[in-house]
Amino acid sequence: MMTGNPKYLRVAGAAIHLLASASLLCSGIAAAKSPAPIVSTSRGAVEGVVEDDVTVFKGIPVGEAPVGPLRWKDARPVKSWAGVRKADSYAPPCMQTPSPLMGSTKPSEDCLYVNVWTKSADAKAKRPVMVVIYGGGFTAGSASPPQTDGAPLARKDVVVVALPYRVGTLGYMAHPELTKESPHRSSGNYAMSDLVLGLEWVKANAEQFGGDPGKVTIYGCSAGGHMSSYLMTSPPAANLFQRAIPESGAAFMRNALNTNMASLADNERIGLAIQKKLGAASLAEMRAIPAEKIVAAQAAGGEGDIYTMALPSVDGYYIPLEPYEAFAAGKYNKVEMITGWGSNEGGVFKPMWDRISTPASFNKLAGVIAPGNLAAFTAAYPHATDAEARSSAIKFVGDNLFGYHNWKLAQETVRGGEPTWVYHYERHTSSPIFKMLGAGLPENELAGLHCGNDPYNNNMIKAGLWFGEPTESDRKLGETMSDYWVNFARTGNPNGPGVPEWPRYDGTPAGKVLRMNEELSIGTLPSDSRMRMLDDVNKTQRAVAK
């Protein structure tokens, strides 16, 4: 995401929030319930429910409620409980802006609960474990259905675990006083601490739910992709997963509109601005402020140094280095990886591309973004006419928010010798919510939109907001893509019986990727030359910054 400009972030966050929240209306929760096995976890016994042919354990506590003195503290393991705890209802999502699109579940600070889907809680089954990390622009999202529904993948004989993490100011705010009280002298990235605690829980408990703690795959789209890629650079997450699928989300670009991840000092300044905006005299007062007031202040935004958008940062502990530097130095958790993005990621972010969609405005942008690579930049993004400028503006927003980041991530893992596969999502959408977000796009450009591949990868092919009405082609693609995901979780390779061969990516211009259009095909990356140009721009900007 554009992490250097709060105005862009609020636009992106709002759009992604709408996508994340709207998915909660995609389907009802089928619930033919019957008793489920009781599982003994490391903290106590839980009893789930059977829904159709999948056993679901809902709302298993993993961390103490991060409230009061534990607000803006690293996640702590939940205390043990006696007896058998019912795990038959989903916990609230973490605190975020309330929305009628989220259904009847009210957000809460007490939100550190995992959900588990499995065919059976058989400790001898040793199924691969797929850990889903939700998206939502770092300000929203839910570990519960229908946004995060592990049942379709669980039916393919994997164990799916959905992890919660705090979002927005409550999940990412740094502050000098927080840094001082921290045992590792950093602050912010409390969302990362939630995910690390969740992965530790998976390692300790997966077997009891039929999973193999030595075969853990993390995956997610948008902010979920970002968080997956951050875990790849996080020492506390080392050895907690073996495979990763960051989709439409990572952090590698640096330019005038995207300074990449904030430093700890920058994020502390944001924390002080948040404190001022909240009118609190101390950290203790901030911890006593109702969470709803903090979320409301975050949603209100602001300008300059007084904006209230706390985000992931280079804190020196959970994220010790900017990802670009970590991968360049080989200081990352080396795992097998699938990554990819859409051909038209920027299409749903109209407030961003609309303001640079004339020849004059795009020409001004080019001078700001790529003063040292101007000829190459303008050749890659032609803008002589209004139509050209608009098309290039949409492409640039998508590249700058997502495409380049995942391309660069793939380049680095290939360079490091890790098996890597790349997809490129190009398919037309029938989704009412995507058509609404893409208002102003011609019908033929409603394709390859942000995270539009997600329902296919998760095999969540249902009529609703993600699909106007799923076609047989949609259902077939959902079966194939989810087979790839499950194969990868099982063996570290997406290929297997019944699916087209997907070649490993070699990082060259001739490198083969899986192209997800009306049909699947294998080909080269259509935007490869543009990505390489942006890589040169990135290197130039980093050299200037030094």
C-alpha positions as CSV (number, residue, x, y, z in Angstrom):
1,M,0.0,0.0,0.0
2,M,1.0,3.6,-0.3
3,T,2.5,4.0,3.1
4,G,3.8,7.5,2.7
5,N,0.7,9.5,2.1
6,P,-2.2,9.4,4.7
7,K,-4.7,10.8,2.3
8,Y,-4.1,7.9,-0.1
9,L,-4.1,5.4,2.8
10,R,-7.5,6.5,4.0
11,V,-8.9,6.1,0.5
12,A,-7.3,2.7,0.0
13,G,-8.2,1.7,3.5
14,A,-11.8,2.7,3.0
15,A,-12.1,0.9,-0.3
16,I,-10.5,-2.3,1.1
17,H,-12.7,-2.0,4.2
18,L,-15.7,-1.9,2.0
19,L,-14.5,-5.0,0.1
20,A,-13.7,-6.8,3.3
21,S,-17.0,-5.9,5.0
22,A,-19.1,-6.4,2.0
23,S,-17.9,-10.0,1.7
24,L,-19.8,-10.6,5.0
25,L,-23.0,-10.5,2.9
26,C,-21.9,-13.0,0.3
27,S,-23.6,-16.0,1.8
28,G,-25.4,-17.3,4.9
29,I,-23.7,-19.7,7.2
30,A,-25.1,-23.2,6.6
31,A,-25.5,-24.8,9.9
32,A,-26.7,-28.4,10.1
33,K,-25.2,-28.8,13.6
34,S,-24.5,-32.0,15.5
35,P,-22.1,-32.7,18.3
36,A,-18.4,-32.5,17.5
37,P,-15.4,-34.2,19.1
38,I,-13.8,-32.6,22.2
39,V,-10.2,-31.5,21.7
40,S,-7.7,-30.8,24.4
41,T,-5.6,-27.7,23.6
42,S,-2.6,-26.5,25.4
43,R,-4.9,-24.2,27.5
44,G,-8.0,-26.3,27.9
45,A,-10.6,-28.5,26.2
46,V,-12.9,-27.2,23.5
47,E,-16.0,-28.7,21.9
48,G,-16.9,-27.5,18.4
49,V,-19.8,-28.3,16.0
50,V,-20.3,-30.3,12.8
51,E,-21.7,-28.2,10.0
52,D,-22.5,-30.4,7.0
53,D,-19.3,-32.4,6.5
54,V,-16.8,-30.1,8.3
55,T,-16.0,-30.0,12.0
56,V,-15.6,-26.3,13.1
57,F,-14.2,-25.0,16.3
58,K,-15.3,-21.4,16.6
59,G,-13.8,-18.7,18.9
60,I,-11.0,-20.6,20.6
61,P,-9.2,-18.2,23.0
62,V,-5.6,-17.8,22.1
63,G,-4.7,-14.5,23.8
64,E,-5.7,-12.5,26.8
65,A,-8.0,-9.6,26.0
66,P,-5.7,-6.6,25.1
67,V,-7.7,-4.2,27.1
68,G,-6.9,-1.7,29.9
69,P,-3.2,-2.0,30.9
70,L,-2.8,-4.6,28.1
71,R,-3.9,-2.2,25.3
72,W,-0.8,-1.6,23.1
73,K,1.0,-4.5,24.6
74,D,2.3,-7.6,22.9
75,A,-0.3,-10.4,22.8
76,R,-0.1,-12.7,25.8
77,P,-1.3,-16.3,25.9
78,V,-4.7,-16.8,27.3
79,K,-4.9,-18.3,30.8
80,S,-5.8,-22.0,31.1
81,W,-9.4,-22.9,31.8
82,A,-11.0,-25.9,33.5
83,G,-13.6,-28.1,32.0
84,V,-14.8,-28.1,28.4
85,R,-15.3,-24.8,26.7
86,K,-18.0,-24.6,24.0
87,A,-16.5,-23.5,20.6
88,D,-19.8,-23.1,18.8
89,S,-19.9,-19.4,18.0
90,Y,-17.6,-17.0,16.4
91,A,-15.9,-14.3,18.4
92,P,-16.2,-10.6,17.5
93,P,-13.9,-9.0,15.0
94,C,-11.2,-6.7,16.4
95,M,-12.2,-3.1,17.0
96,Q,-12.9,-1.2,13.8
97,T,-15.4,1.2,12.3
98,P,-18.9,-0.3,12.8
99,S,-20.7,-1.1,9.6
100,P,-24.1,-2.6,8.8
101,L,-22.3,-4.7,6.2
102,M,-20.6,-6.6,9.1
103,G,-23.8,-8.2,10.2
104,S,-24.9,-8.3,13.8
105,T,-21.5,-9.0,15.4
106,K,-20.2,-5.9,17.2
107,P,-16.4,-5.4,17.1
108,S,-14.6,-5.7,20.4
109,E,-11.1,-5.3,21.8
110,D,-11.5,-8.8,23.2
111,C,-10.9,-10.4,19.9
112,L,-7.9,-12.8,20.1
113,Y,-9.8,-16.0,19.2
114,V,-8.9,-18.5,16.4
115,N,-11.3,-20.5,14.3
116,V,-10.5,-24.0,13.0
117,W,-12.0,-26.0,10.2
118,T,-11.1,-29.7,9.8
119,K,-12.6,-32.9,8.4
120,S,-12.0,-34.6,11.7
121,A,-10.1,-34.0,14.8
122,D,-7.9,-37.0,14.4
123,A,-4.4,-36.5,15.8
124,K,-3.0,-39.2,13.5
125,A,-4.3,-37.5,10.3
126,K,-1.3,-35.2,9.8
127,R,-3.1,-32.9,7.3
128,P,-1.3,-29.8,6.1
129,V,-2.4,-26.6,7.9
130,M,-3.4,-23.5,6.0
131,V,-3.4,-20.3,8.1
132,V,-5.5,-17.5,6.7
133,I,-4.7,-13.9,7.5
134,Y,-7.5,-11.5,6.5
135,G,-7.2,-8.3,4.6
136,G,-8.9,-5.0,5.1
137,G,-6.4,-2.1,4.6
138,F,-4.9,-2.6,8.1
139,T,-8.1,-1.0,9.5
140,A,-10.7,-3.8,9.1
141,G,-11.2,-7.5,8.6
142,S,-12.5,-10.6,10.3
143,A,-11.3,-14.1,11.0
144,S,-14.9,-15.4,10.7
145,P,-17.2,-16.3,7.8
146,P,-18.1,-15.4,5.3
147,Q,-15.1,-13.2,4.8
148,T,-12.9,-15.9,6.2
149,D,-14.5,-19.3,5.7
150,G,-12.2,-22.3,5.8
151,A,-14.9,-25.0,5.1
152,P,-14.4,-25.3,1.3
153,L,-10.6,-25.9,1.7
154,A,-11.1,-28.2,4.7
155,R,-13.2,-30.4,2.5
156,K,-10.1,-31.0,0.5
157,D,-8.4,-32.6,3.5
158,V,-6.5,-29.7,5.0
159,V,-6.9,-28.0,8.4
160,V,-7.7,-24.3,8.1
161,V,-7.0,-21.9,10.9
162,A,-8.1,-18.2,10.8
163,L,-6.0,-15.9,12.9
164,P,-7.2,-12.6,14.4
165,Y,-5.0,-9.5,14.7
166,R,-5.7,-6.0,16.0
167,V,-6.2,-3.4,13.3
168,G,-5.8,0.4,13.0
169,T,-4.5,2.5,15.8
170,L,-5.1,-0.3,18.3
171,G,-3.0,-2.7,16.2
172,Y,-0.1,-0.5,15.1
173,M,0.4,2.6,17.2
174,A,3.9,3.3,18.4
175,H,4.7,5.8,21.1
176,P,7.9,6.8,23.0
177,E,6.4,5.7,26.3
178,L,5.4,2.4,24.8
179,T,8.9,1.9,23.4
180,K,10.4,2.7,26.8
181,E,8.2,0.1,28.7
182,S,8.7,-2.6,26.1
183,P,11.2,-5.4,27.0
184,H,12.5,-5.3,23.5
185,R,12.6,-1.5,23.3
186,S,10.1,-1.1,20.4
187,S,6.5,-0.4,19.9
188,G,3.8,-0.6,17.3
189,N,3.2,-3.8,15.3
190,Y,0.9,-5.3,18.0
191,A,-0.9,-6.9,15.1
192,M,2.3,-8.8,14.3
193,S,2.5,-10.0,17.9
194,D,-1.0,-11.3,17.6
195,L,-0.1,-13.3,14.5
196,V,3.1,-14.6,16.0
197,L,1.1,-15.8,19.1
198,G,-1.4,-17.3,16.8
199,L,1.2,-19.2,14.8
200,E,2.8,-20.4,18.1
201,W,-0.7,-21.7,19.1
202,V,-0.9,-23.5,15.7
203,K,2.5,-25.2,16.3
204,A,1.4,-26.3,19.7
205,N,-2.1,-27.4,18.9
206,A,-2.5,-28.3,15.2
207,E,-1.9,-32.0,15.7
208,Q,-4.9,-32.3,18.0
209,F,-7.2,-31.0,15.2
210,G,-5.8,-33.4,12.6
211,G,-3.0,-31.1,11.4
212,D,0.7,-31.4,10.8
213,P,2.6,-28.6,12.7
214,G,5.5,-29.2,10.3
215,K,3.4,-28.3,7.2
216,V,2.0,-24.8,7.9
217,T,1.2,-22.4,5.0
218,I,0.3,-18.8,5.7
219,Y,-1.8,-16.9,3.1
220,G,-3.9,-13.8,2.6
221,C,-4.8,-11.0,0.2
222,S,-4.3,-7.3,0.4
223,A,-3.3,-6.4,4.0
224,G,-3.3,-10.2,4.5
225,G,-0.7,-10.5,1.8
226,H,1.3,-7.7,3.4
227,M,1.2,-9.3,6.8
228,S,2.2,-12.7,5.3
229,S,5.2,-11.1,3.6
230,Y,6.1,-9.2,6.9
231,L,6.1,-12.6,8.7
232,M,8.6,-13.7,6.2
233,T,11.0,-11.1,7.5
234,S,10.2,-11.5,11.2
235,P,12.7,-13.3,13.5
236,P,10.0,-14.1,16.1
237,A,8.0,-16.0,13.3
238,A,11.0,-18.1,12.3
239,N,10.2,-21.8,12.1
240,L,6.5,-21.2,12.7
241,F,5.5,-21.8,9.0
242,Q,7.1,-23.5,6.0
243,R,5.2,-22.0,3.1
244,A,3.6,-18.6,2.2
245,I,1.1,-17.2,-0.3
246,P,1.1,-13.4,-0.1
247,E,-1.6,-12.2,-2.6
248,S,-1.7,-8.6,-3.8
249,G,0.3,-7.3,-0.9
250,A,4.0,-6.8,0.1
251,A,6.2,-3.7,0.8
252,F,9.1,-2.9,-1.5
253,M,8.6,0.4,-3.3
254,R,10.1,3.7,-2.4
255,N,9.2,6.9,-4.2
256,A,7.7,10.3,-3.5
257,L,4.2,8.9,-3.0
258,N,5.3,5.8,-1.3
259,T,8.0,6.1,1.3
260,N,7.4,2.4,2.2
261,M,7.3,1.4,5.8
262,A,7.6,4.0,8.5
263,S,10.5,3.9,10.9
264,L,10.0,3.4,14.6
265,A,10.7,7.1,15.2
266,D,8.2,8.1,12.5
267,N,5.6,5.9,14.0
268,E,6.3,7.3,17.5
269,R,5.6,10.8,16.1
270,I,2.3,9.5,14.7
271,G,1.5,8.1,18.2
272,L,2.2,11.5,19.8
273,A,-0.1,13.1,17.2
274,I,-2.8,10.5,18.0
275,Q,-2.4,11.3,21.7
276,K,-2.8,15.0,21.0
277,K,-5.9,14.4,18.9
278,L,-7.4,12.3,21.6
279,G,-6.7,15.0,24.2
280,A,-4.9,12.6,26.5
281,A,-2.3,13.8,29.0
282,S,-0.5,10.5,29.3
283,L,-0.4,6.9,28.0
284,A,-2.4,5.8,31.0
285,E,-5.2,8.2,30.0
286,M,-5.0,6.9,26.4
287,R,-5.5,3.3,27.7
288,A,-8.6,4.4,29.6
289,I,-10.3,6.0,26.5
290,P,-13.1,3.9,25.1
291,A,-11.9,2.0,22.1
292,E,-14.8,3.4,20.0
293,K,-13.5,6.9,20.5
294,I,-10.0,5.8,19.3
295,V,-11.5,4.2,16.2
296,A,-13.6,7.2,15.5
297,A,-10.6,9.5,15.7
298,Q,-8.7,7.2,13.3
299,A,-11.6,7.2,10.8
300,A,-11.8,11.0,10.9
301,G,-8.2,11.3,9.6
302,G,-6.2,14.5,9.4
303,E,-3.5,16.1,7.5
304,G,0.3,16.5,7.7
305,D,1.9,15.4,11.0
306,I,-1.4,15.2,12.8
307,Y,-3.0,12.3,10.9
308,T,-4.1,9.3,12.8
309,M,-3.2,6.4,10.5
310,A,-0.9,4.1,12.5
311,L,0.5,1.4,10.3
312,P,3.0,-1.5,10.2
313,S,6.5,-0.1,10.8
314,V,10.1,-1.1,11.0
315,D,10.1,-1.5,14.8
316,G,13.5,-3.3,15.2
317,Y,11.9,-6.4,16.6
318,Y,8.9,-7.9,14.8
319,I,10.0,-6.2,11.6
320,P,13.7,-5.4,12.2
321,L,14.4,-4.2,8.6
322,E,12.5,-2.7,5.8
323,P,11.5,-5.8,3.7
324,Y,13.5,-4.5,0.7
325,E,16.6,-4.4,2.9
326,A,15.8,-7.7,4.6
327,F,15.4,-9.7,1.4
328,A,18.4,-8.0,-0.2
329,A,20.6,-9.1,2.7
330,G,19.1,-12.6,2.8
331,K,17.7,-11.9,6.3
332,Y,14.3,-13.5,6.0
333,N,12.5,-16.7,6.7
334,K,13.2,-18.8,3.6
335,V,10.1,-20.7,2.6
336,E,8.4,-22.0,-0.5
337,M,6.1,-19.4,-2.0
338,I,3.3,-18.6,-4.3
339,T,2.6,-14.9,-5.0
340,G,0.7,-12.8,-7.5
341,W,-1.6,-9.9,-8.2
342,G,-4.3,-8.6,-10.6
343,S,-3.8,-7.0,-14.0
344,N,-6.0,-4.0,-13.0
345,E,-5.4,-3.7,-9.2
346,G,-5.8,0.1,-9.4
347,G,-9.3,0.0,-11.0
348,V,-11.2,0.0,-7.6
349,F,-9.2,2.9,-6.3
350,K,-10.8,5.7,-8.4
351,P,-10.1,8.5,-6.0
352,M,-6.4,7.8,-6.6
353,W,-6.3,7.4,-10.3
354,D,-8.9,10.0,-11.1
355,R,-6.8,12.9,-9.9
356,I,-3.9,12.0,-12.2
357,S,-5.9,11.0,-15.3
358,T,-5.2,13.9,-17.6
359,P,-2.0,14.5,-19.6
360,A,-1.0,17.5,-17.5
361,S,-1.6,15.9,-14.1
362,F,0.1,12.6,-15.1
363,N,3.1,14.5,-16.5
364,K,3.4,16.3,-13.2
365,L,3.2,13.0,-11.4
366,A,6.0,11.6,-13.6
367,G,8.3,14.4,-12.7
368,V,7.7,13.7,-9.0
369,I,7.9,9.9,-9.1
370,A,10.8,9.4,-11.5
371,P,12.9,12.5,-12.1
372,G,15.9,10.3,-12.6
373,N,14.2,7.8,-14.9
374,L,11.8,10.2,-16.7
375,A,12.1,8.9,-20.3
376,A,11.6,5.2,-19.3
377,F,8.7,6.1,-17.0
378,T,6.8,8.1,-19.5
379,A,7.4,5.4,-22.2
380,A,6.0,2.8,-19.9
381,Y,3.0,5.0,-19.0
382,P,2.0,6.9,-22.2
383,H,-0.3,9.9,-21.4
384,A,-0.5,12.1,-24.5
385,T,-4.3,12.0,-24.6
386,D,-6.9,11.9,-21.8
387,A,-7.7,8.3,-22.7
388,E,-4.0,7.3,-22.5
389,A,-3.5,9.3,-19.3
390,R,-6.5,7.7,-17.6
391,S,-5.3,4.2,-18.6
392,S,-1.8,4.9,-17.4
393,A,-3.0,6.4,-14.2
394,I,-5.0,3.2,-13.4
395,K,-2.0,1.0,-14.2
396,F,0.4,3.1,-12.1
397,V,-1.9,3.1,-9.1
398,G,-2.2,-0.7,-9.3
399,D,1.6,-1.1,-9.8
400,N,2.5,1.3,-7.0
401,L,0.0,-0.1,-4.5
402,F,0.5,-3.8,-5.2
403,G,1.9,-5.2,-8.5
404,Y,5.5,-4.1,-8.2
405,H,5.7,-5.2,-4.6
406,N,4.7,-8.8,-5.3
407,W,6.9,-8.9,-8.4
408,K,9.9,-7.7,-6.4
409,L,9.1,-10.2,-3.6
410,A,9.1,-13.0,-6.3
411,Q,12.4,-11.7,-7.7
412,E,14.0,-11.9,-4.3
413,T,12.8,-15.3,-3.3
414,V,13.9,-16.7,-6.7
415,R,17.3,-15.0,-6.2
416,G,17.5,-16.7,-2.8
417,G,16.8,-20.1,-4.3
418,E,13.3,-20.6,-2.8
419,P,10.8,-22.4,-5.0
420,T,8.4,-19.7,-6.3
421,W,5.3,-19.7,-8.4
422,V,3.6,-16.6,-9.7
423,Y,0.0,-16.1,-10.9
424,H,-1.5,-13.1,-12.7
425,Y,-5.2,-12.5,-12.3
426,E,-6.9,-11.1,-15.4
427,R,-10.5,-12.4,-15.3
428,H,-13.6,-10.3,-15.8
429,T,-15.8,-9.8,-12.8
430,S,-19.6,-10.2,-12.4
431,S,-19.4,-9.0,-8.8
432,P,-21.8,-6.2,-7.9
433,I,-19.4,-4.8,-5.2
434,F,-16.5,-4.7,-7.6
435,K,-18.6,-3.0,-10.3
436,M,-19.6,-0.4,-7.7
437,L,-16.0,0.2,-6.6
438,G,-15.0,0.3,-10.3
439,A,-17.7,2.8,-11.2
440,G,-16.5,4.8,-14.2
441,L,-14.6,1.8,-15.7
442,P,-15.8,0.6,-19.1
443,E,-17.2,-2.9,-18.9
444,N,-14.1,-4.4,-20.7
445,E,-11.9,-3.0,-17.9
446,L,-13.8,-4.7,-15.0
447,A,-11.2,-7.4,-15.0
448,G,-8.1,-8.3,-12.9
449,L,-9.4,-6.2,-10.0
450,H,-7.9,-6.2,-6.5
451,C,-8.3,-9.5,-4.7
452,G,-10.8,-10.7,-7.3
453,N,-8.9,-14.0,-7.4
454,D,-9.5,-14.6,-3.7
455,P,-12.9,-16.4,-3.9
456,Y,-11.4,-18.8,-6.5
457,N,-8.3,-19.7,-4.4
458,N,-10.6,-20.3,-1.4
459,N,-13.2,-22.1,-3.6
460,M,-15.9,-19.8,-2.2
461,I,-18.0,-19.7,-5.4
462,K,-21.4,-18.5,-4.3
463,A,-24.0,-16.1,-5.6
464,G,-23.8,-12.8,-3.8
465,L,-21.6,-9.7,-3.8
466,W,-18.5,-11.5,-5.1
467,F,-20.5,-13.0,-8.0
468,G,-23.5,-11.8,-9.8
469,E,-24.3,-15.4,-10.6
470,P,-21.4,-18.0,-10.7
471,T,-21.0,-19.7,-14.0
472,E,-19.8,-23.2,-14.6
473,S,-16.5,-21.7,-15.6
474,D,-16.3,-19.9,-12.2
475,R,-17.0,-23.2,-10.4
476,K,-14.4,-25.0,-12.4
477,L,-11.8,-22.3,-11.8
478,G,-12.5,-22.4,-8.1
479,E,-11.9,-26.1,-8.0
480,T,-8.7,-25.8,-9.9
481,M,-7.2,-22.9,-8.0
482,S,-8.1,-24.4,-4.6
483,D,-6.5,-27.6,-5.7
484,Y,-3.3,-25.7,-6.5
485,W,-3.4,-24.1,-3.0
486,V,-4.0,-27.4,-1.3
487,N,-1.3,-29.2,-3.3
488,F,1.1,-26.4,-2.3
489,A,0.2,-26.7,1.3
490,R,0.7,-30.5,1.1
491,T,3.9,-30.7,-0.9
492,G,5.4,-27.3,-1.4
493,N,4.5,-27.5,-5.1
494,P,1.1,-26.4,-6.5
495,N,1.1,-29.1,-9.2
496,G,-0.5,-32.5,-8.9
497,P,-3.0,-34.9,-10.5
498,G,-5.9,-33.2,-12.4
499,V,-4.5,-29.7,-12.7
500,P,-2.6,-28.1,-15.6
501,E,1.2,-27.9,-15.1
502,W,2.2,-24.6,-13.5
503,P,6.0,-24.0,-14.1
504,R,8.2,-22.5,-11.4
505,Y,9.0,-18.8,-11.9
506,D,12.6,-18.1,-12.8
507,G,12.6,-14.3,-12.4
508,T,13.6,-13.6,-16.0
509,P,11.5,-11.7,-18.6
510,A,10.8,-15.1,-20.2
511,G,9.7,-16.5,-16.8
512,K,6.4,-18.3,-16.9
513,V,3.4,-17.4,-14.8
514,L,-0.1,-18.8,-14.4
515,R,-2.5,-16.4,-16.1
516,M,-6.0,-16.5,-14.7
517,N,-8.4,-15.3,-17.4
518,E,-11.6,-16.8,-18.8
519,E,-9.4,-19.9,-19.1
520,L,-6.1,-20.7,-17.4
521,S,-3.0,-20.5,-19.4
522,I,0.8,-20.4,-19.0
523,G,2.6,-17.4,-20.4
524,T,5.0,-14.6,-19.6
525,L,4.0,-11.7,-17.4
526,P,2.3,-9.0,-19.5
527,S,3.7,-6.2,-17.2
528,D,7.2,-7.5,-16.9
529,S,8.9,-4.6,-18.7
530,R,7.0,-2.1,-16.6
531,M,8.0,-3.9,-13.4
532,R,11.6,-3.7,-14.4
533,M,11.3,0.0,-15.1
534,L,9.8,0.5,-11.7
535,D,12.6,-1.5,-10.2
536,D,15.1,1.0,-11.7
537,V,13.0,3.9,-10.4
538,N,12.9,2.3,-6.9
539,K,16.7,1.9,-6.9
540,T,17.2,5.5,-8.0
541,Q,14.9,6.8,-5.3
542,R,16.6,4.7,-2.6
543,A,20.1,5.9,-3.7
544,V,18.8,9.5,-3.5
545,A,17.3,8.9,-0.1
546,K,20.7,7.7,1.2
